[in-house]
């Protein structure tokens, strides 16, 4: 939950160089720097949700952190971090959903997604 005393975490917008870099894996989840980055990413997502009224996930590069982790908030207290995600399989069957993009202000897109995926 965000408070008025929380610093605003700026979200990088499309076109910024940091969004084009290949992210590095997280090597130590106990590293104080990673813990701080993870908390800052979760705060950025909460601030986005508070301002826009929606948003399920945000990746670390979207706040300028060149690491492979994602903050997720599915609502009703269901918050978690995905570290070093890797899709290992996707079904060929897809569906379309409307998705928002933090990096493109006020933009929605009809996105194709696999009905089923495996990840590690």
N, CA, C and O atoms as CSV, one atom per row, in Angstrom:
chain,resi,resn,atom,element,x,y,z
A,1,UNK,N,N,0.831,-1.176,0.000
A,1,UNK,CA,C,0.000,0.000,0.000
A,1,UNK,C,C,0.878,1.242,0.000
A,1,UNK,O,O,1.826,1.333,0.780
A,2,UNK,N,N,0.570,2.194,-0.865
A,2,UNK,CA,C,1.372,3.405,-0.954
A,2,UNK,C,C,0.887,4.432,0.054
A,2,UNK,O,O,-0.282,4.451,0.440
A,3,UNK,N,N,1.804,5.277,0.467
A,3,UNK,CA,C,1.462,6.389,1.355
A,3,UNK,C,C,1.950,7.676,0.717
A,3,UNK,O,O,2.748,7.649,-0.220
A,4,UNK,N,N,1.466,8.808,1.227
A,4,UNK,CA,C,1.879,10.090,0.667
A,4,UNK,C,C,3.359,10.353,0.875
A,4,UNK,O,O,3.949,11.143,0.138
A,5,UNK,N,N,3.978,9.706,1.867
A,5,UNK,CA,C,5.399,9.934,2.132
A,5,UNK,C,C,6.297,9.096,1.225
A,5,UNK,O,O,7.507,9.319,1.189
A,6,UNK,N,N,5.725,8.128,0.487
A,6,UNK,CA,C,6.533,7.323,-0.422
A,6,UNK,C,C,7.030,8.183,-1.580
A,6,UNK,O,O,6.259,8.953,-2.152
A,7,UNK,N,N,8.322,8.061,-1.933
A,7,UNK,CA,C,8.800,8.799,-3.104
A,7,UNK,C,C,8.177,8.216,-4.368
A,7,UNK,O,O,7.970,7.006,-4.465
A,8,UNK,N,N,7.880,9.077,-5.330
A,8,UNK,CA,C,7.323,8.625,-6.608
A,8,UNK,C,C,8.422,7.874,-7.369
A,8,UNK,O,O,9.530,8.382,-7.542
A,9,UNK,N,N,8.098,6.667,-7.815
A,9,UNK,CA,C,9.043,5.882,-8.608
A,9,UNK,C,C,8.707,6.135,-10.073
A,9,UNK,O,O,7.651,5.711,-10.544
A,10,UNK,N,N,9.592,6.821,-10.803
A,10,UNK,CA,C,9.289,7.104,-12.212
A,10,UNK,C,C,9.344,5.839,-13.072
A,10,UNK,O,O,10.245,5.013,-12.922
A,11,UNK,N,N,8.382,5.703,-13.960
A,11,UNK,CA,C,8.327,4.581,-14.899
A,11,UNK,C,C,8.900,5.052,-16.228
A,11,UNK,O,O,8.501,6.085,-16.765
A,12,UNK,N,N,9.838,4.277,-16.745
A,12,UNK,CA,C,10.483,4.609,-18.021
A,12,UNK,C,C,9.469,4.440,-19.148
A,12,UNK,O,O,8.640,3.530,-19.122
A,13,UNK,N,N,9.547,5.320,-20.128
A,13,UNK,CA,C,8.606,5.299,-21.242
A,13,UNK,C,C,9.264,4.756,-22.503
A,13,UNK,O,O,10.486,4.790,-22.653
A,14,UNK,N,N,8.433,4.260,-23.396
A,14,UNK,CA,C,8.894,3.697,-24.659
A,14,UNK,C,C,9.869,4.667,-25.320
A,14,UNK,O,O,9.647,5.878,-25.330
A,15,UNK,N,N,10.928,4.131,-25.862
A,15,UNK,CA,C,11.957,4.955,-26.496
A,15,UNK,C,C,13.184,5.150,-25.626
A,15,UNK,O,O,14.251,5.499,-26.132
A,16,UNK,N,N,13.051,4.929,-24.315
A,16,UNK,CA,C,14.205,5.083,-23.438
A,16,UNK,C,C,15.137,3.893,-23.612
A,16,UNK,O,O,14.697,2.745,-23.669
A,17,UNK,N,N,16.429,4.183,-23.695
A,17,UNK,CA,C,17.456,3.177,-23.998
A,17,UNK,C,C,17.429,2.000,-23.021
A,17,UNK,O,O,17.651,0.862,-23.435
A,18,UNK,N,N,17.166,2.243,-21.748
A,18,UNK,CA,C,17.197,1.158,-20.752
A,18,UNK,C,C,16.180,0.062,-21.063
A,18,UNK,O,O,16.345,-1.073,-20.616
A,19,UNK,N,N,15.141,0.381,-21.815
A,19,UNK,CA,C,14.133,-0.620,-22.158
A,19,UNK,C,C,14.569,-1.513,-23.317
A,19,UNK,O,O,13.904,-2.505,-23.614
A,20,UNK,N,N,15.678,-1.172,-23.974
A,20,UNK,CA,C,16.160,-1.956,-25.100
A,20,UNK,C,C,17.300,-2.902,-24.710
A,20,UNK,O,O,17.693,-3.755,-25.506
A,21,UNK,N,N,17.824,-2.760,-23.513
A,21,UNK,CA,C,18.945,-3.602,-23.069
A,21,UNK,C,C,18.464,-4.985,-22.646
A,21,UNK,O,O,17.350,-5.143,-22.148
A,22,UNK,N,N,19.318,-5.983,-22.850
A,22,UNK,CA,C,19.041,-7.331,-22.361
A,22,UNK,C,C,19.270,-7.327,-20.852
A,22,UNK,O,O,20.330,-6.910,-20.385
A,23,UNK,N,N,18.296,-7.783,-20.104
A,23,UNK,CA,C,18.404,-7.794,-18.645
A,23,UNK,C,C,19.266,-8.944,-18.153
A,23,UNK,O,O,19.345,-10.000,-18.781
A,24,UNK,N,N,19.903,-8.718,-17.027
A,24,UNK,CA,C,20.770,-9.720,-16.411
A,24,UNK,C,C,19.982,-10.530,-15.386
A,24,UNK,O,O,19.056,-10.003,-14.770
A,25,UNK,N,N,20.331,-11.798,-15.194
A,25,UNK,CA,C,19.641,-12.589,-14.168
A,25,UNK,C,C,19.937,-12.066,-12.765
A,25,UNK,O,O,20.982,-11.468,-12.511
A,26,UNK,N,N,19.001,-12.306,-11.876
A,26,UNK,CA,C,19.218,-12.007,-10.457
A,26,UNK,C,C,20.063,-13.151,-9.910
A,26,UNK,O,O,19.701,-14.319,-10.056
A,27,UNK,N,N,21.185,-12.820,-9.283
A,27,UNK,CA,C,22.092,-13.874,-8.809
A,27,UNK,C,C,21.950,-14.162,-7.317
A,27,UNK,O,O,22.274,-15.264,-6.876
A,28,UNK,N,N,21.474,-13.198,-6.534
A,28,UNK,CA,C,21.388,-13.396,-5.080
A,28,UNK,C,C,20.157,-12.676,-4.547
A,28,UNK,O,O,20.149,-11.449,-4.444
A,29,UNK,N,N,19.118,-13.432,-4.207
A,29,UNK,CA,C,17.876,-12.802,-3.732
A,29,UNK,C,C,18.009,-12.230,-2.323
A,29,UNK,O,O,17.103,-11.544,-1.849
A,30,UNK,N,N,19.130,-12.504,-1.646
A,30,UNK,CA,C,19.353,-11.938,-0.311
A,30,UNK,C,C,20.204,-10.667,-0.349
A,30,UNK,O,O,20.423,-10.029,0.681
A,31,UNK,N,N,20.680,-10.306,-1.542
A,31,UNK,CA,C,21.496,-9.109,-1.703
A,31,UNK,C,C,20.666,-7.867,-1.344
A,31,UNK,O,O,19.579,-7.682,-1.891
A,32,UNK,N,N,21.158,-7.017,-0.439
A,32,UNK,CA,C,20.400,-5.824,-0.047
A,32,UNK,C,C,20.032,-4.920,-1.232
A,32,UNK,O,O,18.968,-4.301,-1.227
A,33,UNK,N,N,20.900,-4.840,-2.241
A,33,UNK,CA,C,20.582,-4.026,-3.417
A,33,UNK,C,C,19.362,-4.597,-4.151
A,33,UNK,O,O,18.464,-3.851,-4.541
A,34,UNK,N,N,19.336,-5.924,-4.336
A,34,UNK,CA,C,18.186,-6.547,-4.990
A,34,UNK,C,C,16.919,-6.347,-4.163
A,34,UNK,O,O,15.867,-6.029,-4.718
A,35,UNK,N,N,17.003,-6.525,-2.864
A,35,UNK,CA,C,15.828,-6.354,-1.994
A,35,UNK,C,C,15.274,-4.942,-2.142
A,35,UNK,O,O,14.060,-4.757,-2.229
A,36,UNK,N,N,16.153,-3.952,-2.172
A,36,UNK,CA,C,15.718,-2.563,-2.361
A,36,UNK,C,C,15.076,-2.362,-3.733
A,36,UNK,O,O,14.046,-1.696,-3.846
A,37,UNK,N,N,15.678,-2.931,-4.770
A,37,UNK,CA,C,15.117,-2.819,-6.126
A,37,UNK,C,C,13.756,-3.497,-6.204
A,37,UNK,O,O,12.833,-2.974,-6.828
A,38,UNK,N,N,13.626,-4.671,-5.565
A,38,UNK,CA,C,12.352,-5.401,-5.553
A,38,UNK,C,C,11.268,-4.570,-4.872
A,38,UNK,O,O,10.139,-4.500,-5.359
A,39,UNK,N,N,11.606,-3.946,-3.756
A,39,UNK,CA,C,10.638,-3.101,-3.042
A,39,UNK,C,C,10.263,-1.872,-3.862
A,39,UNK,O,O,9.100,-1.469,-3.878
A,40,UNK,N,N,11.247,-1.269,-4.546
A,40,UNK,CA,C,10.978,-0.096,-5.385
A,40,UNK,C,C,10.076,-0.465,-6.556
A,40,UNK,O,O,9.190,0.309,-6.918
A,41,UNK,N,N,10.291,-1.650,-7.159
A,41,UNK,CA,C,9.443,-2.082,-8.268
A,41,UNK,C,C,8.013,-2.322,-7.800
A,41,UNK,O,O,7.066,-1.924,-8.478
A,42,UNK,N,N,7.849,-2.967,-6.651
A,42,UNK,CA,C,6.503,-3.192,-6.095
A,42,UNK,C,C,5.821,-1.853,-5.815
A,42,UNK,O,O,4.623,-1.701,-6.056
A,43,UNK,N,N,6.580,-0.888,-5.309
A,43,UNK,CA,C,6.024,0.445,-5.037
A,43,UNK,C,C,5.598,1.124,-6.338
A,43,UNK,O,O,4.545,1.760,-6.387
A,44,UNK,N,N,6.406,0.996,-7.388
A,44,UNK,CA,C,6.042,1.587,-8.685
A,44,UNK,C,C,4.726,1.018,-9.188
A,44,UNK,O,O,3.887,1.756,-9.705
A,45,UNK,N,N,4.537,-0.296,-9.040
A,45,UNK,CA,C,3.290,-0.927,-9.470
A,45,UNK,C,C,2.119,-0.418,-8.631
A,45,UNK,O,O,1.054,-0.122,-9.171
A,46,UNK,N,N,2.307,-0.316,-7.337
A,46,UNK,CA,C,1.232,0.185,-6.469
A,46,UNK,C,C,0.875,1.620,-6.821
A,46,UNK,O,O,-0.303,1.975,-6.847
A,47,UNK,N,N,1.877,2.449,-7.094
A,47,UNK,CA,C,1.614,3.837,-7.473
A,47,UNK,C,C,0.883,3.911,-8.806
A,47,UNK,O,O,-0.024,4.728,-8.968
A,48,UNK,N,N,1.263,3.073,-9.759
A,48,UNK,CA,C,0.586,3.031,-11.053
A,48,UNK,C,C,-0.872,2.631,-10.862
A,48,UNK,O,O,-1.769,3.253,-11.430
A,49,UNK,N,N,-1.108,1.592,-10.063
A,49,UNK,CA,C,-2.482,1.126,-9.800
A,49,UNK,C,C,-3.306,2.210,-9.111
A,49,UNK,O,O,-4.477,2.402,-9.437
A,50,UNK,N,N,-2.697,2.917,-8.161
A,50,UNK,CA,C,-3.412,3.980,-7.449
A,50,UNK,C,C,-3.784,5.122,-8.398
A,50,UNK,O,O,-4.863,5.702,-8.285
A,51,UNK,N,N,-2.885,5.441,-9.333
A,51,UNK,CA,C,-3.127,6.545,-10.263
A,51,UNK,C,C,-4.085,6.162,-11.385
A,51,UNK,O,O,-4.918,6.974,-11.788
A,52,UNK,N,N,-3.977,4.930,-11.898
A,52,UNK,CA,C,-4.741,4.521,-13.084
A,52,UNK,C,C,-5.950,3.648,-12.769
A,52,UNK,O,O,-6.900,3.597,-13.550
A,53,UNK,N,N,-5.917,2.965,-11.632
A,53,UNK,CA,C,-7.022,2.076,-11.287
A,53,UNK,C,C,-6.887,0.677,-11.858
A,53,UNK,O,O,-7.814,-0.125,-11.746
A,54,UNK,N,N,-5.760,0.371,-12.462
A,54,UNK,CA,C,-5.521,-0.958,-13.024
A,54,UNK,C,C,-4.022,-1.176,-13.125
A,54,UNK,O,O,-3.236,-0.276,-12.831
A,55,UNK,N,N,-3.627,-2.375,-13.543
A,55,UNK,CA,C,-2.221,-2.752,-13.704
A,55,UNK,C,C,-1.945,-4.016,-12.918
A,55,UNK,O,O,-2.173,-4.061,-11.709
A,56,UNK,N,N,-1.455,-5.043,-13.597
A,56,UNK,CA,C,-1.201,-6.335,-12.945
A,56,UNK,C,C,0.267,-6.592,-12.680
A,56,UNK,O,O,0.610,-7.255,-11.701
A,57,UNK,N,N,1.148,-6.076,-13.538
A,57,UNK,CA,C,2.561,-6.426,-13.401
A,57,UNK,C,C,3.441,-5.358,-14.030
A,57,UNK,O,O,3.018,-4.597,-14.900
A,58,UNK,N,N,4.689,-5.330,-13.554
A,58,UNK,CA,C,5.689,-4.420,-14.099
A,58,UNK,C,C,7.042,-5.112,-13.994
A,58,UNK,O,O,7.346,-5.755,-12.990
A,59,UNK,N,N,7.853,-4.972,-15.043
A,59,UNK,CA,C,9.187,-5.578,-15.076
A,59,UNK,C,C,10.235,-4.561,-14.623
A,59,UNK,O,O,10.070,-3.356,-14.814
A,60,UNK,N,N,11.302,-5.059,-14.026
A,60,UNK,CA,C,12.355,-4.206,-13.472
A,60,UNK,C,C,12.912,-3.172,-14.462
A,60,UNK,O,O,13.160,-2.039,-14.052
A,61,UNK,N,N,13.121,-3.505,-15.743
A,61,UNK,CA,C,13.636,-2.480,-16.659
A,61,UNK,C,C,12.734,-1.245,-16.758
A,61,UNK,O,O,13.201,-0.166,-17.124
A,62,UNK,N,N,11.460,-1.397,-16.437
A,62,UNK,CA,C,10.542,-0.265,-16.532
A,62,UNK,C,C,10.783,0.791,-15.456
A,62,UNK,O,O,10.196,1.872,-15.497
A,63,UNK,N,N,11.657,0.472,-14.487
A,63,UNK,CA,C,12.091,1.507,-13.534
A,63,UNK,C,C,13.602,1.717,-13.647
A,63,UNK,O,O,14.218,2.316,-12.765
A,64,UNK,N,N,14.200,1.218,-14.744
A,64,UNK,CA,C,15.612,1.433,-14.999
A,64,UNK,C,C,16.538,0.424,-14.357
A,64,UNK,O,O,17.746,0.654,-14.301
A,65,UNK,N,N,16.004,-0.700,-13.866
A,65,UNK,CA,C,16.822,-1.750,-13.258
A,65,UNK,C,C,17.006,-2.859,-14.292
A,65,UNK,O,O,16.032,-3.479,-14.718
A,66,UNK,N,N,18.234,-3.106,-14.691
A,66,UNK,CA,C,18.541,-4.044,-15.767
A,66,UNK,C,C,18.679,-5.476,-15.231
A,66,UNK,O,O,19.717,-6.118,-15.392
A,67,UNK,N,N,17.603,-5.962,-14.588
A,67,UNK,CA,C,17.598,-7.318,-14.029
A,67,UNK,C,C,16.290,-8.008,-14.380
A,67,UNK,O,O,15.294,-7.352,-14.686
A,68,UNK,N,N,16.300,-9.349,-14.334
A,68,UNK,CA,C,15.152,-10.161,-14.734
A,68,UNK,C,C,14.260,-10.480,-13.542
A,68,UNK,O,O,14.374,-11.545,-12.936
A,69,UNK,N,N,13.374,-9.549,-13.214
A,69,UNK,CA,C,12.340,-9.839,-12.228
A,69,UNK,C,C,11.137,-8.953,-12.485
A,69,UNK,O,O,11.238,-7.869,-13.060
A,70,UNK,N,N,9.996,-9.454,-12.038
A,70,UNK,CA,C,8.707,-8.816,-12.304
A,70,UNK,C,C,7.938,-8.736,-10.996
A,70,UNK,O,O,7.907,-9.694,-10.224
A,71,UNK,N,N,7.319,-7.592,-10.751
A,71,UNK,CA,C,6.417,-7.453,-9.615
A,71,UNK,C,C,4.992,-7.651,-10.127
A,71,UNK,O,O,4.598,-7.064,-11.135
A,72,UNK,N,N,4.228,-8.480,-9.427
A,72,UNK,CA,C,2.866,-8.823,-9.849
A,72,UNK,C,C,1.900,-8.511,-8.711
A,72,UNK,O,O,2.190,-8.780,-7.545
A,73,UNK,N,N,0.749,-7.939,-9.063
A,73,UNK,CA,C,-0.323,-7.713,-8.107
A,73,UNK,C,C,-1.627,-8.111,-8.786
A,73,UNK,O,O,-2.106,-7.418,-9.684
A,74,UNK,N,N,-2.200,-9.235,-8.349
A,74,UNK,CA,C,-3.448,-9.726,-8.939
A,74,UNK,C,C,-4.665,-9.278,-8.154
A,74,UNK,O,O,-5.778,-9.738,-8.410
A,75,UNK,N,N,-4.457,-8.378,-7.194
A,75,UNK,CA,C,-5.558,-7.864,-6.391
A,75,UNK,C,C,-5.853,-8.727,-5.189
A,75,UNK,O,O,-5.367,-9.854,-5.088
A,76,UNK,N,N,-6.647,-8.200,-4.277
A,76,UNK,CA,C,-7.070,-8.919,-3.078
A,76,UNK,C,C,-5.882,-9.440,-2.264
A,76,UNK,O,O,-5.955,-10.522,-1.681
A,77,UNK,N,N,-4.782,-8.665,-2.224
A,77,UNK,CA,C,-3.612,-9.050,-1.445
A,77,UNK,C,C,-2.710,-10.073,-2.106
A,77,UNK,O,O,-1.730,-10.513,-1.504
A,78,UNK,N,N,-3.024,-10.462,-3.343
A,78,UNK,CA,C,-2.232,-11.472,-4.046
A,78,UNK,C,C,-1.077,-10.788,-4.786
A,78,UNK,O,O,-1.169,-10.507,-5.981
A,79,UNK,N,N,0.019,-10.526,-4.045
A,79,UNK,CA,C,1.201,-9.849,-4.585
A,79,UNK,C,C,2.397,-10.783,-4.492
A,79,UNK,O,O,2.562,-11.504,-3.508
A,80,UNK,N,N,3.234,-10.762,-5.532
A,80,UNK,CA,C,4.441,-11.582,-5.501
A,80,UNK,C,C,5.443,-11.072,-6.529
A,80,UNK,O,O,5.120,-10.232,-7.369
A,81,UNK,N,N,6.668,-11.593,-6.446
A,81,UNK,CA,C,7.734,-11.250,-7.377
A,81,UNK,C,C,8.145,-12.512,-8.124
A,81,UNK,O,O,8.339,-13.567,-7.519
A,82,UNK,N,N,8.275,-12.396,-9.436
A,82,UNK,CA,C,8.768,-13.488,-10.272
A,82,UNK,C,C,10.225,-13.165,-10.582
A,82,UNK,O,O,10.527,-12.109,-11.137
A,83,UNK,N,N,11.128,-14.080,-10.223
A,83,UNK,CA,C,12.560,-13.844,-10.379
A,83,UNK,C,C,13.117,-14.762,-11.463
A,83,UNK,O,O,12.866,-15.967,-11.462
A,84,UNK,N,N,13.870,-14.182,-12.377
A,84,UNK,CA,C,14.492,-14.910,-13.492
A,84,UNK,C,C,13.486,-15.785,-14.256
A,84,UNK,O,O,13.727,-16.976,-14.452
A,85,UNK,N,N,12.361,-15.196,-14.686
A,85,UNK,CA,C,11.365,-16.015,-15.397
A,85,UNK,C,C,11.899,-16.493,-16.740
A,85,UNK,O,O,12.694,-15.820,-17.396
A,86,UNK,N,N,11.439,-17.666,-17.122
A,86,UNK,CA,C,11.820,-18.254,-18.407
A,86,UNK,C,C,10.650,-19.095,-18.888
A,86,UNK,O,O,10.244,-20.044,-18.217
A,87,UNK,N,N,10.113,-18.752,-20.044
A,87,UNK,CA,C,9.029,-19.542,-20.628
A,87,UNK,C,C,9.665,-20.750,-21.306
A,87,UNK,O,O,10.511,-20.603,-22.188
A,88,UNK,N,N,9.256,-21.928,-20.893
A,88,UNK,CA,C,9.834,-23.157,-21.440
A,88,UNK,C,C,8.934,-23.823,-22.469
A,88,UNK,O,O,9.390,-24.671,-23.236
A,89,UNK,N,N,7.654,-23.445,-22.491
A,89,UNK,CA,C,6.716,-24.023,-23.447
A,89,UNK,C,C,5.486,-23.125,-23.523
A,89,UNK,O,O,5.051,-22.572,-22.513
A,90,UNK,N,N,4.931,-22.984,-24.715
A,90,UNK,CA,C,3.671,-22.262,-24.919
A,90,UNK,C,C,2.790,-23.062,-25.851
A,90,UNK,O,O,3.270,-23.635,-26.830
A,91,UNK,N,N,1.494,-23.103,-25.551
A,91,UNK,CA,C,0.565,-23.788,-26.440
A,91,UNK,C,C,0.435,-22.997,-27.737
A,91,UNK,O,O,0.679,-21.790,-27.767
A,92,UNK,N,N,0.054,-23.675,-28.789
A,92,UNK,CA,C,-0.160,-22.984,-30.058
A,92,UNK,C,C,-1.527,-22.301,-30.078
A,92,UNK,O,O,-1.766,-21.399,-30.881
A,93,UNK,N,N,-2.420,-22.736,-29.192
A,93,UNK,CA,C,-3.742,-22.122,-29.102
A,93,UNK,C,C,-3.635,-20.815,-28.321
A,93,UNK,O,O,-3.010,-20.766,-27.261
A,94,UNK,N,N,-4.254,-19.749,-28.855
A,94,UNK,CA,C,-4.132,-18.432,-28.226
A,94,UNK,C,C,-5.501,-17.824,-27.956
A,94,UNK,O,O,-6.529,-18.329,-28.406
A,95,UNK,N,N,-5.484,-16.735,-27.215
A,95,UNK,CA,C,-6.671,-15.913,-26.999
A,95,UNK,C,C,-6.229,-14.455,-27.034
A,95,UNK,O,O,-5.039,-14.164,-26.914
A,96,UNK,N,N,-7.170,-13.548,-27.194
A,96,UNK,CA,C,-6.886,-12.119,-27.263
A,96,UNK,C,C,-7.434,-11.439,-26.017
A,96,UNK,O,O,-8.548,-11.722,-25.578
A,97,UNK,N,N,-6.629,-10.531,-25.449
A,97,UNK,CA,C,-7.100,-9.735,-24.327
A,97,UNK,C,C,-6.620,-8.313,-24.497
A,97,UNK,O,O,-5.622,-8.059,-25.170
A,98,UNK,N,N,-7.339,-7.383,-23.880
A,98,UNK,CA,C,-6.905,-5.993,-23.865
A,98,UNK,C,C,-5.907,-5.843,-22.737
A,98,UNK,O,O,-6.167,-6.237,-21.600
A,99,UNK,N,N,-4.758,-5.266,-23.065
A,99,UNK,CA,C,-3.689,-5.115,-22.091
A,99,UNK,C,C,-3.241,-3.664,-22.061
A,99,UNK,O,O,-3.297,-2.963,-23.072
A,100,UNK,N,N,-2.796,-3.219,-20.892
A,100,UNK,CA,C,-2.249,-1.874,-20.757
A,100,UNK,C,C,-0.729,-1.975,-20.708
A,100,UNK,O,O,-0.173,-3.019,-20.367
A,101,UNK,N,N,-0.077,-0.889,-21.050
A,101,UNK,CA,C,1.391,-0.854,-21.073
A,101,UNK,C,C,1.849,0.321,-20.220
A,101,UNK,O,O,1.532,1.472,-20.521
A,102,UNK,N,N,2.591,0.035,-19.161
A,102,UNK,CA,C,3.112,1.104,-18.304
A,102,UNK,C,C,4.021,2.043,-19.081
A,102,UNK,O,O,4.065,3.238,-18.791
A,103,UNK,N,N,4.748,1.519,-20.066
A,103,UNK,CA,C,5.742,2.304,-20.800
A,103,UNK,C,C,5.132,3.203,-21.872
A,103,UNK,O,O,5.825,4.047,-22.439
A,104,UNK,N,N,3.843,3.027,-22.152
A,104,UNK,CA,C,3.160,3.881,-23.134
A,104,UNK,C,C,1.970,4.491,-22.411
A,104,UNK,O,O,0.982,3.812,-22.134
A,105,UNK,N,N,2.075,5.770,-22.113
A,105,UNK,CA,C,1.048,6.444,-21.326
A,105,UNK,C,C,-0.333,6.287,-21.957
A,105,UNK,O,O,-0.523,6.569,-23.140
A,106,UNK,N,N,-1.287,5.835,-21.156
A,106,UNK,CA,C,-2.698,5.716,-21.542
A,106,UNK,C,C,-2.920,4.861,-22.784
A,106,UNK,O,O,-3.830,5.140,-23.564
A,107,UNK,N,N,-2.115,3.835,-22.983
A,107,UNK,CA,C,-2.262,2.987,-24.167
A,107,UNK,C,C,-2.783,1.612,-23.785
A,107,UNK,O,O,-2.374,1.026,-22.783
A,108,UNK,N,N,-3.692,1.115,-24.606
A,108,UNK,CA,C,-4.192,-0.249,-24.484
A,108,UNK,C,C,-3.954,-0.948,-25.812
A,108,UNK,O,O,-3.899,-0.304,-26.860
A,109,UNK,N,N,-3.814,-2.247,-25.765
A,109,UNK,CA,C,-3.526,-3.008,-26.967
A,109,UNK,C,C,-4.219,-4.349,-26.875
A,109,UNK,O,O,-4.265,-4.955,-25.804
A,110,UNK,N,N,-4.758,-4.817,-27.984
A,110,UNK,CA,C,-5.298,-6.176,-28.038
A,110,UNK,C,C,-4.122,-7.106,-28.272
A,110,UNK,O,O,-3.519,-7.092,-29.345
A,111,UNK,N,N,-3.792,-7.915,-27.272
A,111,UNK,CA,C,-2.601,-8.767,-27.322
A,111,UNK,C,C,-2.988,-10.231,-27.434
A,111,UNK,O,O,-3.938,-10.689,-26.799
A,112,UNK,N,N,-2.233,-10.965,-28.257
A,112,UNK,CA,C,-2.406,-12.414,-28.376
A,112,UNK,C,C,-1.583,-13.084,-27.269
A,112,UNK,O,O,-0.416,-12.747,-27.073
A,113,UNK,N,N,-2.177,-14.010,-26.563
A,113,UNK,CA,C,-1.488,-14.751,-25.503
A,113,UNK,C,C,-1.748,-16.241,-25.694
A,113,UNK,O,O,-2.819,-16.637,-26.152
A,114,UNK,N,N,-0.778,-17.050,-25.347
A,114,UNK,CA,C,-0.961,-18.496,-25.361
A,114,UNK,C,C,-1.950,-18.868,-24.277
A,114,UNK,O,O,-1.922,-18.298,-23.187
A,115,UNK,N,N,-2.819,-19.811,-24.562
A,115,UNK,CA,C,-3.793,-20.276,-23.577
A,115,UNK,C,C,-3.096,-20.958,-22.421
A,115,UNK,O,O,-3.555,-20.866,-21.282
A,116,UNK,N,N,-2.000,-21.639,-22.687
A,116,UNK,CA,C,-1.282,-22.346,-21.642
A,116,UNK,C,C,0.219,-22.139,-21.828
A,116,UNK,O,O,0.709,-22.065,-22.954
A,117,UNK,N,N,0.942,-22.046,-20.712
A,117,UNK,CA,C,2.397,-21.890,-20.749
A,117,UNK,C,C,3.004,-22.640,-19.588
A,117,UNK,O,O,2.371,-22.842,-18.551
A,118,UNK,N,N,4.246,-23.050,-19.781
A,118,UNK,CA,C,5.049,-23.581,-18.684
A,118,UNK,C,C,6.222,-22.640,-18.502
A,118,UNK,O,O,6.763,-22.114,-19.475
A,119,UNK,N,N,6.609,-22.431,-17.271
A,119,UNK,CA,C,7.757,-21.565,-17.014
A,119,UNK,C,C,8.571,-22.155,-15.882
A,119,UNK,O,O,8.114,-23.014,-15.128
A,120,UNK,N,N,9.789,-21.663,-15.795
A,120,UNK,CA,C,10.661,-22.092,-14.705
A,120,UNK,C,C,11.379,-20.901,-14.145
A,120,UNK,O,O,12.170,-21.039,-13.212
